[in-house]
Amino acid sequence: MSKISSDDERLLSRDEVEERFGVSKRFLELSAMNGTGPRLIKIGRSARYRPSDVKTWIAAQEVGQS
């Protein structure tokens, strides 16, 4: 069994998502309740996020020119 050494694969807390991506912790809390934010992983009472899921969600929020 190999240890994942990449920080990009480490699950992030809401505080870490806010610091790394600029998405507020409060928005993440609210969007978790109504299902509009990035995909999350529940571990016990903790919410964790894959960096790739946050990046994908951010990209999907882009508004194109009409």
N, C-alpha and C positions, 0 to 999 in steps of 0.2 A: 504494500500500500504506500503510495507516494504522497508526500505532503504538498499541498497547493501553496506555492510561494508567491504567486501574483496577488498584489493588493486589489487588482481589478476583479478578482473572483470572490473576495471576502464580502460577506453580507454586511450591509450598512444599517446602522440605527437611524432613526429620524433625525437626530442631531447631526449625524455624519452626512446624511443626504442634504440637509440644509446647508451645511458648511461647504460641501463639495459641489453641489449643483445649484444652490440658491433657491431651492423650493422650500418654503417655510414649513416648519414643524407643524404649525397649526393647520395649514392647508393639507398636509399629509394626514393628519388626524381626521379632519372633516371628510376628505376624499375617501378615506378607508371606510367610513360609515356609509357613504352613498355610492361607492364603487366607481368614482370618476378619476382617480389618480393612478399612479403607477402600480403595477402588480406588486403584491407584498406577500411575505411569508410569515406566518404566525408560528412562533416557537414559544409555547407556553403562553404567557401574557405579553410577550414581546413581539413587536412588529419589526421585520427586517426586510431589506430591499437588496436585490441584485443590481449592481451598477448598470449592467446591460439592460435590465428592465426599465430603469429610470431613464436611461438615454433613449430607448425606444419610445417611451411615453412622451418625453420632451419633443422628439422629432415629430410625433403624431400631432402635436399641438400647433405646429406651424400653419400659419394662415397664408395662403398663396395670393398672388395678385390676380385680380379679375379683369 
